[in-house]
C-alpha cells in the first residue's frame, strides 16, 4: 500500500503544496477510487506523509514558518477532499489552538500554549479536550517535516492557518513557544476551560466571565472569541452535544451571531426520530442547527448581548476584534 501511494505521487509529480491544486485533488480521487472504504484513510495518510517527505528539512534548521503554514493549509484542503462530506479538520485545529492556550491564569502565570502540556496526562484526557487527539495526530506529518518547530508553535500556527483558510481574518502570530519535558510538567487543575452549562443563565454567564477573566479578557473580547463557533460542529462522542452552529460550518463569518439573534431556538427533544438523551442544548431549522446553553444565554446578559448585536450587524468589526483577541489568546504566558 505504501509503494502504491508513493508511485501515485511520483507519477503525478505532485509535491505537498499541490494538494490544494486540481492535480493534487485528482491524486486523492484516484487513491479513493482504487481503495476500499476501510483503507481510504490509511492510504490518504501514507500519501500525504510521503508527499511531506519529498522535501525534508534538517532537524536543526530554523523552521520556515511561512512554508509550514502553507503546508498546513494544503493539508486541510486535502483532508476536506478526502472526507467529501462538507466537514473539515480546520475547526478542530482552531479548537486545539484555543484549548492549548486557554488554560493560562494571569493570577499565578501557569498554563497557556508554552510547553504544549496537552501532550501529556492528565490534560490530554480532560473532558474539555475530548476529540483533540485527532487534530494533534493530523499535524504529525507537519512536525516530521519541520522537526525544529515546537508543538506549541505548531498547534497555534495551525489554528491561525485554519482561521485564514476558512475565510477568516489574518491573525498576527509569532514563534517562540518551547516544549517542556513530561517529567518537568506541573499538572494543571481540570476546570480551566469553559463549561457550556452551569445550571442557569446567570450562573453560566458568571462562569464564562470567570474563565475568560482568569485569562485577562473583557466582555467584548469574550464575545468575539465565542464567534469562532461559526466554524465546526459538536459531536456526541466528544462533548455529548450534537450539530453545527451554522449552515456553513467550514466558513468563518458572523453567521453565529446573526443566527443567535434571528432564529427561533427551542430545547432539543428528539434526534433522528428518537428521544434526545444528551445534555441540554437548543435547536433551530428542524434540528439542523444547534446552540449550547452558554451560546443562547449570552442574550440574557445585557453586556454580552450588545456585542452579539454589534457583531451580527458588522462582520468587519467582528473580524478585527476576533483577530486581536485570538492573537492575544495564543500568546498568553509565552516568554518571547
N, C-alpha and C positions, 0 to 999 in steps of 0.2 A: 504493500500500500504506500509506503514512504517513497519507494522508487517510482511508482506510478505518478504520485503527486509531483515529484521532482521533475519527471520527464515532461509533464504538462506545463510546468512553469518554464523549464528550459526551452521547450519547443516554441512557446509563445513569446519568449523574450521579455516577459513581464517582470519588472522589478517591483519592490514594495509599493512605491508611490503610484504604480499603475493600477492598483486595485481600485482606485477611485475613478479610473477611466473605463471606457467601454471595453477595451481589451481585457482589463483586469476582471471586469464583471463577467465577461464571456468565459474566462478560465473557470471561475466559480460555477457558472452554469454548466460547463462541460463536466466538471467533477461531480456536481449534484446529479446530473443526468446519468452518469455512469456508475453511481454508487447506490446501494440500498439505503433505506431510511436510517438504519442503525449505525451505518458507518459514515453518514454525511458529515456529522460534526467532527469526527476524528480526522477525516480526510481534509476538511477545511483547516483544522488546527495544524496538521502537518504541512499543508500547502502554505499557510500563512507564515509559520515559523521558518520554513525553508526559504521563503522569499526574504525574510529578515536576514537570514544567514548569508545571503548572497553579497551583502555589503557589511561585513563585520567591522566593529570598532574596537580598537585596542582597549584593554581593561583599564589602563592607567591614563587614557586620553581624556582631555576635558570634554564633557558631553557637548554636542551641538544641540542645544535645546530647541532651536527652530526646526531642525530636522526631526528631532524626537516628537515634537508637537505635530508636525506634518504626518509622521508615521502613525500617530495615534488617531488622527482624523481619518487617514486612509483605512486603518483597521476598523474603525467604527462603521465606515461606509461598506466595507467588505462583509462585516458581520450582519448589517442590515440586509444586504443582498442574500446572504446565506439563510437568514431567518425567513424572509419573504412574507411576513405576516403583519407588516406595518409597525412592529415594535423595534426598539433599538437598545443597544447596550449603553448609549450615551447618557440617558437619565441615571442609570445605576452608577456610572462614573462620577457624575455630579454628586450623587449621594455619598459615594466613597470619599470624595474630597471634603465634603461638608462634615461627615461623621468623624473623619480623621482629625479635623481641625476643631470641631465644636466641643471638644472636651476641655478646652482651656478655661482656666479660672484666673481672673485678674486679682483675686484675693491672695492666693498662695503661689501663683505663677507656675502651676503644674498643668499638664495636658497640652493639647494642640498637636499640630502635624509634625513638629520637630521630634524625631525619634521613631516615627511610624510605628507606634506601640500596638496598633491594631493587628500587627503580625502575630502577636502572642496572646496566650490566655492570661487573664480571663476576658480581656477586652474584645477579642475576636469572637467570643461566644455570647456577648451581651445580646439580649433580645432585640435591642435597637439596631444591632449590626447584622441581623439575620439577612442572608442573601448576598452579602457583600463579598463573600469569597469568590463569587462568580466574577466580579469586577477585578479583584486582586489577581486572580488567575489569568484573566483576559489580558492583563498588562505584562505578564511574564515574558512573552516574546520581545516586547519593547525593552524590558530590563536586560534581557540577554544580549540584545544588540547594543545597548548603551550601559554596560555594567557599572560605569562610574557614576551614573545618576543614582541618587539616593531614592529609597522608596517614598519618603516624604515628598520629595520633589516630583517624583513620577506620578504619585496619586493626585497631587494638587494640580500639576500641569494637565493631567488627563481631565480633571474637572473643568478647567478653563477651556481646553480644546473642545470638550463636549458642548459647552455652552455656545461657543462660537460656531461649531459645526451645525448646530440646530437653528442657527439664525439669530442667536442672541448677541449681546454686546461684547465688545472686546474687554477683557479683564486684565488689568496690569498684574503681571506675575514675575517673580524673580527667584532664582535658585538660592540655596543656602541651607536647606534642612539637612540634618545629619541623622543617620540611622544608629540607634542605640543597640547595644548587645542585650540579648534577653536577660542575662544574669544581672544586668545593671538596671533593669526596669523596676520602678516603684509602681506597683499596680494602682490604677485609679479606681475610685469607688464607682460602682454602677449607678446610673441615675443622672449622669451629667448631660444626657441627650433628652430632648423633649418627649413627653408623653402626649398622646393625642386626646386623652380624656381623663380629667381628674374629677369627674362626677357631675359637674355643672359648669355653666359658662363663666361664672365669677372665679371659681377655683382654677379652672383651666387657663383662663387669661392671666391670672396671677402666677400660675406655674410657668407659662410661656415667658412672662416678664422676668421671673427669677432665673430661668435657664439662660436666656439671652443676655440678661443683665449681668450675670456672672461672667460673661464673655466681654462685656463692655458695650453692648448695643442698646440704642434707644428705640422708642416705639416705631419711628419711621424706618429705621434700618431693619427692625424685626419683620415688619410687613413686607418690605422689599425682598428680603431673603425668602420669605414664605412664598413669594411669587414664583419660585423655582418649581412649585407644584404644577406649573403649566406643562412640565415635562414628566413623562413616565406614568406609571400606574402602581397601584398596590396589589400585592399577591397574597393570597390566603396562606400560602406555605411559608411566608416570611413574616409579615406584620399581622396577619389574620384578617386584614381588610381586603376588599376586592374592588378593582376597577380603576379607570383613568379619571383624572380631574377634568380633562378637556377632550374635545373631538380630534385634536391634532397633537397627540402626545409626544411626537418627535420634533415639534416646532416650538421654539422659545418665543413667547409672546405675552401680552397682558390678558389673554383669554381667561385665565384663572380668576382674575378679579372681576371681569365682566360677567362671567357665568355665576360667580358667587352672588352677585347683586341681582341679576336678571332672571335666573331660573327659579322655579318653584321646587324647593328642596323638602323632601319628606323622609321620614325614617325608613330605612330599608327593611322590608318584611320578608321578601322572598328572593330566591336566587335559582335560576334555571328551573322554575316551576315548583321548587320546594321551599320549605320554611327556612329563612335565613337564621343560622345558628352562630354566626360570627359576632364580633363586637359591634357596638352601636356605631352606625355610620348613616350618612344621608345619601339620597339618590335623586336623580332627575332624568328626564328624557327616557322614561320607561326603564330605568335601571341601567342605562348605558353609561351614565356619568356618576361620579361619587364625590363626596366631600367628607373629610374627617370632622369629628366634633370640634376640634381645635381650629379647623378652617371656618366652618359656619359660625362658630361662636365669636369670631372676630367682629362680627356685625353687632354683637351685643355690647361691645365696648366702644364708646364714642371716640376715643383717641385712635384705636386701631381702625375703626370704620372709616374715619375721614381719609386715611391713607389708602384704604381699599378703594374708596370712591375716586381719589386722585389718580391712582394708577389705572383704574378701569377707563378713565377718560383720556389719559395721557400716557401712551406707551413710551414715548421718548423719555419722559421723566422717569418712568419705571426702569427703563434700561439703564439710564445714567445712575440712578440710586442703587440698583442691583449690582452694577459693576463695581461701584465704590464699596458697598457692604460686603460683597463676596470676596473682593480682593483683600479687604481688611480681615475677614474671617480666616482666609488661608494663611495669613502671616502671624496670627496670634501665637505668641510665645516663641517665635523663631528669632534666634540671635544671629542676625546677618553680619 
